[in-house]
Amino acid sequence: MDLSIVIPLFNEEESLKELTEWIHSVLTGKNSKISAWEVIFVDDGSTDHSWEEVKKLKEIYPNIHGISFRRNYGKSAALYTGFEAATGDVVITMDADLQDSPDEIPELYRLIHEEGYDIISGWKKQRFDPWHKRWPSKFFNYTARLASGINLHDFNCGLKAYRGKVVKSIEVYGEMHRYIPILAKKAGFKKIGEKVVEHHARKYGHSKFGLERMVKGYLDLIGVTFMTTFGRRPLYIFGSTGTIMFIIGLIISIQLIIEKLALQGAGLPARPVTDQPLFFIALTCAIMGVQLFVAGFLGEIINRTSSDRNRYLIDGKF
């Protein structure tokens, strides 16, 4: 299979027929170099007639496949399930709301197939979303670039292309669909590029994402940054932080004791060490240091006993 197109959807019955016809016209045109392709619709627990529409489209277009969730699990779950089902050498993801243009598919495929990119991320340079979605998105993307070191302008763009090995090597969950390039880079896929793509104003329905996705997005950014950096060596972060805090507490305690002994040696009145606020700060630092070190040690034990502790991605073998 040359190409798999994975399309997660939630209550998009109005746009599915038009989207499918558009994809079909692009991929069966006389200039298309893609002979074998499939479209995988993943219905994320829609409450309208989206699934019935997918079944109708299957009767017209045999290379359409559908997966339906019993309830709404989120976009990451839909993408992960679609990735598992995909059989194409190149996998392209796009949204079902007609804001992503299928006309971009041939060039995205070419960049992966001919130029050897692992990932091509779409960049909606000109967006038709309201300002209260654009500006938080700009700030979010700036933060993600700083945290990941990947120079992409639009991490959240649903229109992306992947080498087939990429989607089979990563696990997407929670709100991690925004950070697939970060997960892929951690898995060893480093040729990541982007392409300016056309963005259309929403034609049917309304956006399914609210402002709460920004909060979830930042929490997941912290999570994915931590896991990709210290996931296999938790003692490094917890142990080093705990050791530093314990040493700070110990130094403060020693300083307080030396000051008291010096004052007593000089015949001057000295406050008991336990009456000084610094003592309780030192005690807190020492306790937190021990707790952090123990947390790192327990994390290390859990990691060493995990079933996939020696699971490594092999790209080739003789």
C-alpha positions as CSV (number, residue, x, y, z in Angstrom):
1,M,0.0,0.0,0.0
2,D,1.4,3.4,-1.0
3,L,-0.6,5.7,1.2
4,S,-2.9,5.5,4.2
5,I,-5.0,8.6,5.1
6,V,-6.1,8.6,8.7
7,I,-9.0,10.9,9.5
8,P,-10.3,11.2,13.1
9,L,-13.8,12.6,13.3
10,F,-16.4,13.6,15.8
11,N,-19.9,14.8,14.7
12,E,-18.9,15.7,11.2
13,E,-21.6,14.1,9.1
14,E,-22.1,17.1,6.8
15,S,-18.6,17.2,5.6
16,L,-17.7,13.5,5.1
17,K,-19.2,13.1,1.6
18,E,-17.6,16.2,0.3
19,L,-14.3,15.4,1.8
20,T,-14.2,11.9,0.4
21,E,-15.1,13.1,-3.1
22,W,-12.3,15.7,-2.9
23,I,-9.8,13.1,-1.8
24,H,-10.9,10.7,-4.5
25,S,-10.7,13.3,-7.2
26,V,-7.1,14.3,-6.1
27,L,-5.8,10.7,-5.9
28,T,-7.4,9.4,-9.1
29,G,-6.5,12.5,-11.2
30,K,-4.3,12.0,-14.3
31,N,-1.3,13.6,-12.5
32,S,-1.5,11.4,-9.4
33,K,1.5,9.1,-8.8
34,I,-0.2,7.2,-6.0
35,S,-1.8,4.0,-7.2
36,A,-2.7,2.1,-4.0
37,W,-4.3,4.1,-1.3
38,E,-6.8,3.8,1.6
39,V,-8.8,6.2,3.8
40,I,-9.4,5.2,7.4
41,F,-12.1,7.1,9.1
42,V,-12.0,6.8,12.9
43,D,-15.3,7.8,14.4
44,D,-14.6,9.0,18.0
45,G,-18.0,8.3,19.5
46,S,-20.1,10.7,17.3
47,T,-23.6,11.4,18.5
48,D,-24.9,12.4,15.1
49,H,-25.1,10.3,11.9
50,S,-21.4,10.3,11.1
51,W,-20.9,6.6,11.3
52,E,-23.9,5.9,9.1
53,E,-22.4,8.3,6.5
54,V,-19.1,6.5,6.6
55,K,-20.9,3.2,5.9
56,K,-22.7,4.7,3.0
57,L,-19.4,6.0,1.6
58,K,-17.9,2.5,1.9
59,E,-20.5,1.2,-0.5
60,I,-19.3,3.7,-3.1
61,Y,-15.6,3.7,-2.4
62,P,-14.2,0.2,-1.6
63,N,-10.8,1.6,-0.4
64,I,-12.5,3.4,2.5
65,H,-12.3,1.7,6.0
66,G,-14.1,2.8,9.1
67,I,-13.5,2.3,12.9
68,S,-16.1,3.4,15.4
69,F,-15.6,4.0,19.1
70,R,-18.4,3.2,21.5
71,R,-17.8,6.6,23.2
72,N,-15.7,9.7,22.8
73,Y,-12.0,9.0,23.8
74,G,-10.3,12.0,22.1
75,K,-8.2,12.7,19.1
76,S,-5.1,10.9,20.3
77,A,-7.0,7.7,20.8
78,A,-8.5,8.0,17.3
79,L,-5.1,8.6,15.7
80,Y,-3.4,5.7,17.6
81,T,-6.1,3.3,16.5
82,G,-5.9,4.6,12.9
83,F,-2.1,4.3,13.0
84,E,-2.5,0.6,14.1
85,A,-4.8,-0.1,11.2
86,A,-2.8,1.8,8.5
87,T,-0.8,-0.3,6.0
88,G,0.6,2.4,3.8
89,D,4.3,3.2,3.4
90,V,3.3,6.8,3.9
91,V,0.6,7.9,6.4
92,I,-1.1,11.2,6.2
93,T,-3.5,12.6,8.9
94,M,-6.0,15.3,8.3
95,D,-9.1,16.6,10.0
96,A,-12.6,15.8,8.8
97,D,-14.0,19.4,8.9
98,L,-12.8,20.5,5.4
99,Q,-10.3,23.0,6.9
100,D,-7.4,20.8,5.7
101,S,-7.1,20.7,1.9
102,P,-6.7,17.3,0.2
103,D,-4.9,19.1,-2.6
104,E,-1.9,19.1,-0.3
105,I,-1.8,15.2,-0.3
106,P,0.4,14.6,-3.4
107,E,3.1,17.0,-2.3
108,L,3.1,15.7,1.3
109,Y,3.5,12.2,-0.1
110,R,6.3,13.2,-2.4
111,L,8.3,14.8,0.4
112,I,8.2,11.6,2.4
113,H,8.5,9.1,-0.4
114,E,11.1,10.9,-2.6
115,E,12.9,13.3,-0.3
116,G,13.2,10.9,2.6
117,Y,11.6,12.9,5.4
118,D,10.4,11.1,8.4
119,I,7.7,13.7,9.2
120,I,6.3,16.7,7.3
121,S,4.1,18.9,9.5
122,G,1.6,21.3,7.9
123,W,2.0,25.0,8.8
124,K,-1.2,27.0,8.5
125,K,0.6,30.2,7.9
126,Q,-2.6,32.0,7.1
127,R,-5.4,30.9,9.4
128,F,-9.1,31.7,9.3
129,D,-9.8,31.0,13.0
130,P,-10.8,33.8,15.4
131,W,-8.1,35.7,17.3
132,H,-8.8,34.0,20.6
133,K,-7.7,30.7,19.0
134,R,-4.8,32.1,16.9
135,W,-2.9,34.0,19.6
136,P,-2.9,31.3,22.3
137,S,-1.8,28.9,19.5
138,K,1.1,31.1,18.6
139,F,2.3,31.2,22.2
140,F,1.8,27.5,22.6
141,N,3.9,26.7,19.5
142,Y,6.6,29.1,20.7
143,T,6.8,27.2,24.0
144,A,6.8,23.8,22.3
145,R,9.7,24.9,20.0
146,L,11.7,26.0,23.1
147,A,11.0,22.8,25.0
148,S,11.6,20.4,22.2
149,G,14.3,22.0,20.0
150,I,12.2,21.2,16.9
151,N,11.7,24.2,14.7
152,L,8.1,23.8,13.7
153,H,5.7,26.7,13.5
154,D,2.4,24.7,13.9
155,F,2.7,21.6,16.2
156,N,-1.1,21.4,16.4
157,C,-1.8,21.3,12.6
158,G,-3.8,18.1,11.9
159,L,-2.4,17.8,8.4
160,K,0.8,15.9,8.7
161,A,2.6,13.2,6.7
162,Y,4.7,10.3,8.2
163,R,6.9,7.5,7.1
164,G,5.0,4.3,7.9
165,K,7.7,3.3,10.4
166,V,7.2,6.4,12.4
167,V,3.5,5.8,13.3
168,K,4.3,2.2,14.2
169,S,7.0,3.2,16.6
170,I,5.3,5.7,18.8
171,E,2.4,5.6,21.3
172,V,-0.1,8.4,21.2
173,Y,-2.4,9.0,24.2
174,G,-4.0,11.8,26.2
175,E,-3.5,15.0,24.2
176,M,-0.2,13.8,22.8
177,H,-1.3,14.1,19.2
178,R,0.2,17.6,19.3
179,Y,3.6,16.3,20.2
180,I,4.0,13.4,17.7
181,P,7.1,15.2,16.2
182,I,8.6,15.2,19.7
183,L,7.8,11.5,20.3
184,A,9.2,10.7,16.9
185,K,12.4,12.5,17.5
186,K,12.9,10.7,20.8
187,A,12.3,7.4,18.9
188,G,15.2,8.3,16.5
189,F,13.3,9.9,13.6
190,K,15.2,13.1,13.2
191,K,14.4,14.3,9.6
192,I,11.4,16.5,10.4
193,G,10.3,19.2,8.1
194,E,7.3,21.4,7.5
195,K,5.2,22.7,4.6
196,V,3.0,25.7,4.3
197,V,-0.5,24.4,3.7
198,E,-3.8,26.0,2.7
199,H,-6.3,26.5,5.5
200,H,-10.0,26.9,4.9
201,A,-12.6,28.5,7.1
202,R,-15.0,25.9,8.7
203,K,-17.8,25.2,6.4
204,Y,-20.1,23.0,8.6
205,G,-20.7,22.8,12.3
206,H,-18.5,24.3,14.9
207,S,-15.1,23.6,16.6
208,K,-15.1,20.7,19.0
209,F,-12.1,22.1,21.0
210,G,-12.5,24.7,23.7
211,L,-10.0,26.8,25.7
212,E,-9.5,23.9,28.1
213,R,-7.3,22.2,25.5
214,M,-4.7,24.9,26.1
215,V,-4.4,23.8,29.7
216,K,-4.3,20.1,28.8
217,G,-1.8,20.9,26.1
218,Y,0.7,22.6,28.4
219,L,0.3,19.8,31.0
220,D,1.0,17.2,28.3
221,L,4.0,19.3,27.0
222,I,5.5,19.1,30.5
223,G,4.7,15.4,30.6
224,V,6.1,14.5,27.2
225,T,9.2,16.6,27.9
226,F,9.8,14.9,31.2
227,M,9.1,11.4,29.8
228,T,11.3,11.8,26.7
229,T,14.2,13.2,28.8
230,F,14.0,11.2,32.0
231,G,11.5,8.4,31.3
232,R,14.2,5.7,31.4
233,R,16.3,7.3,34.2
234,P,14.0,8.9,36.8
235,L,16.8,8.7,39.4
236,Y,18.8,11.3,37.5
237,I,16.2,14.1,38.0
238,F,14.7,13.1,41.3
239,G,18.0,11.9,42.8
240,S,20.0,15.0,41.8
241,T,17.3,17.4,42.9
242,G,16.8,15.6,46.2
243,T,20.5,15.5,46.9
244,I,20.8,19.2,46.2
245,M,17.9,20.0,48.6
246,F,19.3,17.7,51.3
247,I,22.8,19.4,51.0
248,I,21.2,22.9,51.3
249,G,19.3,21.8,54.4
250,L,22.5,20.3,55.9
251,I,24.6,23.4,55.2
252,I,22.0,25.7,56.8
253,S,21.8,23.4,59.8
254,I,25.6,23.3,60.2
255,Q,25.8,27.1,59.8
256,L,23.2,27.6,62.6
257,I,25.0,25.3,64.9
258,I,28.4,27.0,64.2
259,E,26.9,30.4,64.9
260,K,25.4,29.3,68.2
261,L,28.7,27.7,69.3
262,A,30.6,30.8,68.3
263,L,28.3,33.1,70.3
264,Q,28.4,30.8,73.4
265,G,32.2,30.6,73.1
266,A,32.3,34.4,73.2
267,G,30.0,34.5,76.2
268,L,27.2,36.1,74.3
269,P,23.5,35.1,74.5
270,A,22.5,32.6,71.7
271,R,19.1,31.6,70.6
272,P,18.4,27.9,70.5
273,V,18.8,26.5,67.0
274,T,15.2,25.1,67.0
275,D,13.8,28.6,67.7
276,Q,15.1,30.0,64.5
277,P,13.0,30.1,61.3
278,L,16.0,29.0,59.2
279,F,16.1,25.7,61.1
280,F,12.7,24.8,59.9
281,I,13.6,25.8,56.3
282,A,16.6,23.6,56.6
283,L,14.5,20.7,58.0
284,T,12.0,21.1,55.2
285,C,14.7,21.0,52.6
286,A,16.3,17.9,54.1
287,I,12.9,16.1,54.3
288,M,12.0,17.0,50.8
289,G,15.4,16.0,49.6
290,V,15.1,12.5,51.1
291,Q,11.5,12.1,49.7
292,L,12.6,13.1,46.2
293,F,15.6,10.8,46.3
294,V,13.4,7.9,47.5
295,A,10.8,8.8,44.7
296,G,13.6,8.6,42.1
297,F,14.9,5.3,43.6
298,L,11.4,3.8,43.4
299,G,11.0,5.0,39.9
300,E,14.3,3.4,39.0
301,I,13.1,0.1,40.5
302,I,9.8,0.3,38.6
303,N,11.6,1.1,35.3
304,R,14.1,-1.8,35.8
305,T,11.3,-4.3,36.4
306,S,9.1,-3.0,33.5
307,S,8.5,-5.5,30.6
308,D,9.7,-3.1,27.9
309,R,12.9,-1.8,29.7
310,N,15.0,-3.3,26.9
311,R,12.7,-2.5,24.0
312,Y,14.7,-0.6,21.4
313,L,13.6,0.5,17.9
314,I,15.8,-1.2,15.3
315,D,15.8,0.5,11.9
316,G,17.9,-2.1,10.0
317,K,19.6,-5.4,10.6
318,F,22.0,-7.7,8.6
